[in-house]
Amino acid sequence: MQVGDNMNEKFLPVGSVVLLKEATRGIVIIGYSVVEEGSQKIWDYLGAAYPIGVISPDKNLLFNRNQIDKVLFEGYKDKDEEKFLNALTESMNKIYSNHK
């Protein structure tokens, strides 16, 4: 099983808009830690084209933190989000360290 790089970095909140390296359009983050169908690779994020959003599951994008060039907008944060993302980061760090 492969997981994304830079596991020491925290995840961005859902709703964040990022620009990936060598991209010209933003991507809005809509999910986390997705296992790619047909492989054992875990991607950090699930995204959709901004400002269009989800139009079809086959149009969504899987990407890792190390592919982000710039954060254009950081999504909503509260205590629940912080708690969830801390737990997610901790879980992904465990998976990453067990599969290096």
For each residue, the residues with C-beta under 8 A, 3 or more apart:
1: 40 41 42 95 99
2: 40 41 42 99
3: 7 41 42 44 92 95 96 99
4: 7 42 43 44 64 65 66 92 96
5: 64 65 66
6: 9 64 65 66
7: 3 4 89 92 93 96
8: 93
9: 6 65
10: 85 86 89
11: 32 44 45 65 85 88 89
12: 16 18 29 45 71 74 75
13: 16 29 74 75 76 77 81 85
14: 29 30 31 32 75 76 81
15: 28 29 73 75 76
16: 12 13 28 29 71 73 74 75
17: 26 27 28 29 50 71 72 73
18: 12 26 27 29 47 68 69 70 71 72
19: 23 25 26 27 68 69 70 72
20: 23 27 63 67 68 69
21: 67 68 69
22: 69
23: 19 20 26 27 69
24:
25: 19 49 50
26: 17 18 19 23 49 50 51 72
27: 17 18 19 20 23 47 48 49 50 61 63
28: 15 16 17 47 48 49 50 51 53
29: 12 13 14 15 16 17 18 32 45 46 47 75
30: 14 46 47 48 53 54 60
31: 14 34 45 46
32: 11 14 29 44 45 46 88
33: 42 43 44 88 91 92
34: 31 42 43 45 46 62
35: 39 40 41 42 43
36: 39 41 42 43 62
37:
38:
39: 35 36
40: 1 2 35
41: 1 2 3 35 36
42: 1 2 3 4 33 34 35 36 92 95
43: 4 33 34 35 36 46 62 63 64
44: 3 4 11 32 33 63 64 65 92
45: 11 12 29 31 32 34 62 63 64 65
46: 29 30 31 32 34 43 60 61 62
47: 18 27 28 29 30 60 61 62 63
48: 27 28 30 52 53 54 55 59 60 61
49: 25 26 27 28 52 53 55 59 61
50: 17 25 26 27 28 53
51: 26 28
52: 48 49 55
53: 28 30 48 49 50
54: 30 48 57 59 60
55: 48 49 52 59
56: 59 60
57: 54 60
58:
59: 48 49 54 55 56
60: 30 46 47 48 54 56 57
61: 27 46 47 48 49
62: 34 36 43 45 46 47
63: 20 27 43 44 45 47 67 68
64: 4 5 6 43 44 45 67
65: 4 5 6 9 11 44 45 68
66: 4 5 6
67: 20 21 63 64
68: 18 19 20 21 63 65 71
69: 18 19 20 21 22 23
70: 18 19
71: 12 16 17 18 68 74
72: 17 18 19 26
73: 15 16 17
74: 12 13 16 71 77
75: 12 13 14 15 16 29
76: 13 14 15 81
77: 13 74 81 82
78: 81 82
79: 82 83
80: 83 84
81: 13 14 76 77 78 84 85
82: 77 78 79 85 86
83: 79 80 86 87
84: 80 81 87 88
85: 10 11 13 81 82 88 89
86: 10 82 83 89 90
87: 83 84 90 91
88: 11 32 33 84 85 91 92
89: 7 10 11 85 86 92 93
90: 86 87 93 94
91: 33 87 88 94 95
92: 3 4 7 33 42 44 88 89 95 96
93: 7 8 89 90 96 97
94: 90 91 97 98
95: 1 3 42 91 92 98 99
96: 3 4 7 92 93 99 100
97: 93 94 100
98: 94 95
99: 1 2 3 95 96
100: 96 97
